[in-house]
Amino acid sequence: MRSAFLITSLAAIAVTATPLAAHVDQQRDVEIRKDPIADQYDKHWYNYLTDVLEADKELKSDLRRATDAEDTRDAWEEYENELVDADKDYVEEMRDRNFRVGRVTLGK
C-alpha cells in the first residue's frame, strides 16, 4: 500500500511541476504551490495536489467541449476558482495544525 501511495504521490508532483497542454498561452492569476507549507509532506499536501490535478483534468475536458469564446472563458474561470478553493482548504488545514504561511512585505 505504501508503494502505491508513493508512486501516486510522485506522479502528482511530476504533473504539477510541468505545465499541461491546456495551459499554453494562458495568463493565470492563481499560482499553484510548488512546495508544501513548512515542508510538511502530509495527507493535506497530497490532497491539495490531487485537487490541482482534478482541476487540470476538468479544465482540459471543458476546453475540449468549448464551442465558443464564452465557454472557454467559463472553463478558465471555473479552473481558477477551483485552484483558489483548493489552496484555501490546504492553508486552512495547515493553520489548524499551527503551520503558517510566511509573508514578507517590502516597502512602506
N, CA, C and O atoms as a DFTB+ gen file, in Angstrom:
432 C
 N C O
     1  1       0.817      -1.190       0.000
     2  2       0.000       0.000       0.000
     3  2       0.861       1.253       0.000
     4  3       0.543       2.236      -0.669
     5  1       1.961       1.212       0.761
     6  2       2.844       2.376       0.795
     7  2       3.463       2.660      -0.570
     8  3       3.608       3.818      -0.959
     9  1       3.828       1.601      -1.298
    10  2       4.443       1.824      -2.607
    11  2       3.447       2.448      -3.582
    12  3       3.820       3.298      -4.391
    13  1       2.186       2.032      -3.508
    14  2       1.173       2.631      -4.377
    15  2       0.981       4.105      -4.049
    16  3       0.844       4.935      -4.948
    17  1       0.971       4.428      -2.759
    18  2       0.837       5.820      -2.332
    19  2       2.039       6.641      -2.795
    20  3       1.884       7.775      -3.247
    21  1       3.235       6.065      -2.680
    22  2       4.446       6.769      -3.101
    23  2       4.436       7.019      -4.603
    24  3       4.774       8.114      -5.053
    25  1       4.059       6.029      -5.365
    26  2       4.020       6.187      -6.826
    27  2       2.990       7.240      -7.222
    28  3       3.255       8.085      -8.077
    29  1       1.824       7.187      -6.601
    30  2       0.785       8.184      -6.881
    31  2       1.264       9.581      -6.521
    32  3       1.028      10.537      -7.261
    33  1       1.935       9.697      -5.387
    34  2       2.440      10.995      -4.938
    35  2       3.489      11.540      -5.886
    36  3       3.466      12.720      -6.237
    37  1       4.398      10.691      -6.297
    38  2       5.443      11.140      -7.228
    39  2       4.846      11.539      -8.577
    40  3       5.295      12.501      -9.200
    41  1       3.846      10.805      -9.020
    42  2       3.183      11.165     -10.280
    43  2       2.486      12.507     -10.148
    44  3       2.527      13.325     -11.067
    45  1       1.851      12.735      -9.019
    46  2       1.164      14.013      -8.794
    47  2       2.154      15.162      -8.787
    48  3       1.887      16.219      -9.358
    49  1       3.282      14.962      -8.151
    50  2       4.302      16.007      -8.100
    51  2       4.859      16.274      -9.499
    52  3       5.069      17.426      -9.878
    53  1       5.094      15.226     -10.248
    54  2       5.638      15.387     -11.601
    55  2       4.669      16.148     -12.498
    56  3       5.084      17.003     -13.280
    57  1       3.396      15.842     -12.388
    58  2       2.405      16.507     -13.232
    59  2       2.261      17.972     -12.847
    60  3       2.145      18.826     -13.726
    61  1       2.265      18.284     -11.557
    62  2       2.101      19.678     -11.155
    63  2       3.352      20.493     -11.433
    64  3       3.283      21.719     -11.526
    65  1       4.484      19.836     -11.566
    66  2       5.720      20.564     -11.829
    67  2       5.857      20.936     -13.302
    68  3       6.643      21.819     -13.642
    69  1       5.108      20.278     -14.175
    70  2       5.201      20.569     -15.599
    71  2       3.887      21.156     -16.086
    72  3       2.819      20.710     -15.667
    73  1       3.948      22.148     -16.962
    74  2       2.710      22.742     -17.460
    75  2       1.970      21.769     -18.373
    76  3       2.589      21.049     -19.156
    77  1       0.667      21.751     -18.270
    78  2      -0.145      20.898     -19.127
    79  2      -0.436      21.618     -20.437
    80  3      -0.332      22.842     -20.519
    81  1      -0.798      20.855     -21.454
    82  2      -1.062      21.424     -22.774
    83  2      -2.184      22.451     -22.733
    84  3      -2.186      23.403     -23.514
    85  1      -3.128      22.265     -21.836
    86  2      -4.252      23.201     -21.740
    87  2      -3.824      24.568     -21.236
    88  3      -4.571      25.537     -21.375
    89  1      -2.646      24.663     -20.658
    90  2      -2.192      25.899     -20.039
    91  2      -1.362      26.771     -20.967
    92  3      -0.987      27.882     -20.590
    93  1      -1.071      26.301     -22.156
    94  2      -0.213      27.043     -23.062
    95  2      -0.862      28.369     -23.440
    96  3      -2.049      28.412     -23.766
    97  1      -0.097      29.431     -23.398
    98  2      -0.531      30.782     -23.773
    99  2      -1.683      31.319     -22.924
   100  3      -2.406      32.208     -23.372
   101  1      -1.864      30.811     -21.738
   102  2      -2.936      31.303     -20.872
   103  2      -2.308      32.043     -19.695
   104  3      -1.473      31.492     -18.978
   105  1      -2.707      33.267     -19.507
   106  2      -2.241      34.067     -18.376
   107  2      -3.104      33.721     -17.176
   108  3      -4.324      33.874     -17.224
   109  1      -2.490      33.261     -16.114
   110  2      -3.232      32.801     -14.954
   111  2      -2.908      33.682     -13.765
   112  3      -1.744      33.997     -13.518
   113  1      -3.939      34.084     -13.022
   114  2      -3.741      34.897     -11.832
   115  2      -3.435      34.052     -10.608
   116  3      -2.875      34.555      -9.634
   117  1      -3.791      32.788     -10.643
   118  2      -3.639      31.895      -9.498
   119  2      -2.367      31.066      -9.674
   120  3      -2.135      30.482     -10.733
   121  1      -1.560      31.024      -8.637
   122  2      -0.350      30.223      -8.673
   123  2      -0.584      28.893      -7.974
   124  3      -1.283      28.822      -6.964
   125  1       0.003      27.853      -8.520
   126  2      -0.059      26.532      -7.909
   127  2       1.176      26.375      -7.036
   128  3       2.296      26.631      -7.478
   129  1       0.969      25.958      -5.807
   130  2       2.091      25.766      -4.884
   131  2       3.030      24.698      -5.411
   132  3       2.590      23.644      -5.870
   133  1       4.319      24.973      -5.343
   134  2       5.331      24.001      -5.745
   135  2       5.846      23.218      -4.545
   136  3       6.317      22.090      -4.693
   137  1       5.760      23.805      -3.366
   138  2       6.266      23.181      -2.148
   139  2       5.204      23.264      -1.061
   140  3       4.412      24.206      -1.025
   141  1       5.194      22.277      -0.181
   142  2       4.217      22.321       0.914
   143  2       4.589      23.365       1.962
   144  3       5.749      23.761       2.078
   145  1       3.607      23.795       2.707
   146  2       3.827      24.749       3.786
   147  2       4.692      24.084       4.844
   148  3       4.409      22.964       5.270
   149  1       5.743      24.771       5.269
   150  2       6.659      24.308       6.316
   151  2       7.257      22.939       5.988
   152  3       7.597      22.175       6.891
   153  1       7.383      22.637       4.710
   154  2       7.948      21.358       4.254
   155  2       7.269      20.146       4.878
   156  3       7.917      19.132       5.136
   157  1       5.975      20.249       5.118
   158  2       5.201      19.151       5.699
   159  2       4.545      18.351       4.575
   160  3       3.510      18.748       4.040
   161  1       5.150      17.236       4.230
   162  2       4.593      16.349       3.205
   163  2       3.621      15.395       3.893
   164  3       3.960      14.252       4.198
   165  1       2.421      15.883       4.128
   166  2       1.430      15.087       4.819
   167  2       0.213      14.895       3.918
   168  3       0.226      15.291       2.753
   169  1      -0.840      14.283       4.466
   170  2      -2.015      13.984       3.650
   171  2      -2.680      15.241       3.103
   172  3      -3.311      15.198       2.047
   173  1      -2.546      16.348       3.804
   174  2      -3.164      17.590       3.335
   175  2      -2.449      18.116       2.090
   176  3      -3.091      18.650       1.186
   177  1      -1.135      17.969       2.042
   178  2      -0.368      18.364       0.860
   179  2      -0.778      17.505      -0.336
   180  3      -0.987      18.022      -1.433
   181  1      -0.890      16.205      -0.122
   182  2      -1.248      15.312      -1.219
   183  2      -2.706      15.504      -1.639
   184  3      -3.034      15.341      -2.814
   185  1      -3.565      15.842      -0.711
   186  2      -4.945      16.175      -1.071
   187  2      -4.973      17.427      -1.939
   188  3      -5.735      17.506      -2.902
   189  1      -4.134      18.406      -1.593
   190  2      -4.036      19.628      -2.397
   191  2      -3.584      19.280      -3.817
   192  3      -4.172      19.750      -4.791
   193  1      -2.545      18.461      -3.931
   194  2      -2.053      18.080      -5.257
   195  2      -3.123      17.342      -6.051
   196  3      -3.260      17.540      -7.259
   197  1      -3.871      16.501      -5.374
   198  2      -4.954      15.776      -6.037
   199  2      -6.019      16.745      -6.535
   200  3      -6.535      16.584      -7.641
   201  1      -6.350      17.742      -5.732
   202  2      -7.336      18.745      -6.148
   203  2      -6.851      19.517      -7.373
   204  3      -7.632      19.815      -8.276
   205  1      -5.562      19.838      -7.396
   206  2      -4.993      20.558      -8.544
   207  2      -5.053      19.684      -9.797
   208  3      -5.420      20.155     -10.874
   209  1      -4.690      18.414      -9.649
   210  2      -4.744      17.505     -10.794
   211  2      -6.164      17.335     -11.312
   212  3      -6.392      17.285     -12.521
   213  1      -7.106      17.247     -10.398
   214  2      -8.508      17.116     -10.782
   215  2      -8.989      18.371     -11.522
   216  3      -9.721      18.274     -12.506
   217  1      -8.577      19.533     -11.045
   218  2      -8.945      20.784     -11.718
   219  2      -8.338      20.842     -13.121
   220  3      -8.994      21.285     -14.063
   221  1      -7.087      20.397     -13.260
   222  2      -6.437      20.365     -14.568
   223  2      -7.193      19.452     -15.527
   224  3      -7.437      19.802     -16.682
   225  1      -7.554      18.291     -15.031
   226  2      -8.264      17.318     -15.849
   227  2      -9.621      17.870     -16.302
   228  3     -10.012      17.723     -17.460
   229  1     -10.320      18.501     -15.373
   230  2     -11.621      19.079     -15.707
   231  2     -11.470      20.240     -16.691
   232  3     -12.295      20.400     -17.591
   233  1     -10.425      21.047     -16.525
   234  2     -10.180      22.149     -17.450
   235  2      -9.973      21.626     -18.866
   236  3     -10.571      22.132     -19.816
   237  1      -9.133      20.625     -19.000
   238  2      -8.876      20.071     -20.333
   239  2     -10.153      19.529     -20.962
   240  3     -10.393      19.701     -22.157
   241  1     -10.959      18.878     -20.150
   242  2     -12.226      18.351     -20.649
   243  2     -13.158      19.481     -21.073
   244  3     -13.775      19.422     -22.136
   245  1     -13.255      20.506     -20.235
   246  2     -14.122      21.654     -20.556
   247  2     -13.646      22.380     -21.805
   248  3     -14.462      22.811     -22.619
   249  1     -12.344      22.520     -21.965
   250  2     -11.808      23.206     -23.150
   251  2     -12.067      22.397     -24.417
   252  3     -12.303      22.970     -25.480
   253  1     -12.025      21.078     -24.314
   254  2     -12.330      20.239     -25.488
   255  2     -13.783      20.408     -25.924
   256  3     -14.096      20.365     -27.114
   257  1     -14.666      20.600     -24.944
   258  2     -16.098      20.730     -25.247
   259  2     -16.514      22.167     -25.536
   260  3     -17.656      22.404     -25.929
   261  1     -15.624      23.121     -25.354
   262  2     -15.976      24.530     -25.571
   263  2     -16.297      24.769     -27.043
   264  3     -15.581      24.318     -27.937
   265  1     -17.391      25.490     -27.266
   266  2     -17.802      25.763     -28.643
   267  2     -17.597      27.224     -29.039
   268  3     -17.643      27.567     -30.220
   269  1     -17.369      28.084     -28.039
   270  2     -17.139      29.489     -28.353
   271  2     -16.263      30.117     -27.272
   272  3     -15.869      29.458     -26.310
   273  1     -15.970      31.395     -27.451
   274  2     -15.071      32.103     -26.527
   275  2     -15.644      32.169     -25.110
   276  3     -14.899      32.134     -24.131
   277  1     -16.969      32.265     -25.008
   278  2     -17.588      32.330     -23.680
   279  2     -17.399      31.018     -22.916
   280  3     -17.138      31.033     -21.714
   281  1     -17.528      29.896     -23.605
   282  2     -17.295      28.594     -22.971
   283  2     -15.849      28.480     -22.486
   284  3     -15.583      27.953     -21.405
   285  1     -14.930      28.977     -23.295
   286  2     -13.512      28.936     -22.924
   287  2     -13.257      29.795     -21.700
   288  3     -12.564      29.369     -20.776
   289  1     -13.814      31.007     -21.681
   290  2     -13.661      31.886     -20.505
   291  2     -14.254      31.248     -19.262
   292  3     -13.658      31.299     -18.186
   293  1     -15.428      30.646     -19.409
   294  2     -16.071      29.986     -18.279
   295  2     -15.217      28.833     -17.740
   296  3     -15.110      28.643     -16.528
   297  1     -14.616      28.071     -18.652
   298  2     -13.770      26.949     -18.237
   299  2     -12.570      27.452     -17.434
   300  3     -12.232      26.891     -16.392
   301  1     -11.928      28.517     -17.931
   302  2     -10.770      29.058     -17.218
   303  2     -11.175      29.682     -15.893
   304  3     -10.439      29.575     -14.912
   305  1     -12.335      30.334     -15.846
   306  2     -12.808      30.935     -14.596
   307  2     -13.090      29.852     -13.557
   308  3     -12.722      29.989     -12.390
   309  1     -13.739      28.787     -13.987
   310  2     -14.018      27.675     -13.076
   311  2     -12.720      27.039     -12.582
   312  3     -12.600      26.684     -11.409
   313  1     -11.759      26.899     -13.479
   314  2     -10.456      26.331     -13.122
   315  2      -9.771      27.176     -12.047
   316  3      -9.288      26.645     -11.047
   317  1      -9.733      28.479     -12.257
   318  2      -9.094      29.361     -11.281
   319  2      -9.832      29.329      -9.947
   320  3      -9.199      29.362      -8.892
   321  1     -11.149      29.267      -9.980
   322  2     -11.921      29.174      -8.734
   323  2     -11.604      27.885      -7.984
   324  3     -11.491      27.887      -6.758
   325  1     -11.463      26.795      -8.713
   326  2     -11.128      25.524      -8.072
   327  2      -9.729      25.557      -7.466
   328  3      -9.505      25.006      -6.389
   329  1      -8.783      26.205      -8.157
   330  2      -7.433      26.325      -7.608
   331  2      -7.432      27.172      -6.335
   332  3      -6.769      26.829      -5.357
   333  1      -8.162      28.258      -6.351
   334  2      -8.255      29.119      -5.167
   335  2      -8.880      28.348      -4.013
   336  3      -8.410      28.435      -2.878
   337  1      -9.932      27.598      -4.296
   338  2     -10.599      26.817      -3.262
   339  2      -9.670      25.741      -2.693
   340  3      -9.619      25.546      -1.479
   341  1      -8.943      25.049      -3.556
   342  2      -8.007      24.019      -3.100
   343  2      -6.928      24.624      -2.214
   344  3      -6.584      24.056      -1.177
   345  1      -6.390      25.782      -2.619
   346  2      -5.347      26.437      -1.835
   347  2      -5.901      26.912      -0.485
   348  3      -5.247      26.781       0.549
   349  1      -7.100      27.456      -0.517
   350  2      -7.728      27.933       0.716
   351  2      -7.930      26.780       1.703
   352  3      -7.640      26.912       2.892
   353  1      -8.427      25.660       1.200
   354  2      -8.630      24.485       2.052
   355  2      -7.315      23.986       2.630
   356  3      -7.238      23.632       3.806
   357  1      -6.281      23.960       1.794
   358  2      -4.963      23.491       2.240
   359  2      -4.395      24.407       3.321
   360  3      -3.926      23.935       4.356
   361  1      -4.437      25.698       3.081
   362  2      -3.908      26.662       4.051
   363  2      -4.681      26.569       5.365
   364  3      -4.094      26.633       6.445
   365  1      -5.982      26.419       5.267
   366  2      -6.807      26.308       6.479
   367  2      -6.432      25.064       7.289
   368  3      -6.320      25.130       8.513
   369  1      -6.240      23.935       6.610
   370  2      -5.832      22.706       7.304
   371  2      -4.479      22.883       7.990
   372  3      -4.276      22.423       9.114
   373  1      -3.570      23.548       7.307
   374  2      -2.233      23.741       7.892
   375  2      -2.292      24.721       9.062
   376  3      -1.568      24.544      10.042
   377  1      -3.125      25.734       8.984
   378  2      -3.289      26.661      10.105
   379  2      -3.846      25.941      11.325
   380  3      -3.435      26.207      12.455
   381  1      -4.785      25.028      11.089
   382  2      -5.344      24.250      12.196
   383  2      -4.268      23.438      12.913
   384  3      -4.418      23.096      14.087
   385  1      -3.196      23.135      12.211
   386  2      -2.085      22.377      12.792
   387  2      -0.913      23.276      13.178
   388  3       0.202      22.804      13.400
   389  1      -1.184      24.569      13.253
   390  2      -0.210      25.584      13.676
   391  2       0.981      25.741      12.740
   392  3       2.077      26.084      13.184
   393  1       0.777      25.493      11.453
   394  2       1.788      25.806      10.448
   395  2       1.275      27.016       9.677
   396  3       0.146      27.019       9.187
   397  1       2.093      28.018       9.576
   398  2       1.684      29.263       8.924
   399  2       2.448      29.472       7.632
   400  3       3.553      28.961       7.445
   401  1       1.837      30.228       6.756
   402  2       2.485      30.629       5.511
   403  2       3.260      31.893       5.804
   404  3       2.698      32.866       6.307
   405  1       4.558      31.891       5.492
   406  2       5.366      33.088       5.717
   407  2       5.010      34.172       4.722
   408  3       4.708      33.887       3.563
   409  1       5.044      35.409       5.171
   410  2       4.729      36.537       4.306
   411  2       5.750      37.627       4.546
   412  3       6.028      37.993       5.689
   413  1       6.310      38.146       3.460
   414  2       7.275      39.231       3.541
   415  2       6.680      40.441       2.838
   416  3       6.204      40.327       1.708
   417  1       6.701      41.594       3.489
   418  2       6.179      42.812       2.897
   419  2       7.326      43.795       2.737
   420  3       8.030      44.104       3.698
   421  1       7.510      44.284       1.515
   422  2       8.545      45.263       1.223
   423  2       7.900      46.602       0.942
   424  3       6.812      46.662       0.369
   425  1       8.552      47.662       1.333
   426  2       8.021      48.985       1.048
   427  2       7.479      49.657       2.290
   428  3       7.830      49.307       3.417
   429  1       6.623      50.624       2.059
   430  2       6.107      51.442       3.153
   431  2       5.141      50.704       4.030
   432  3       4.625      51.270       4.994
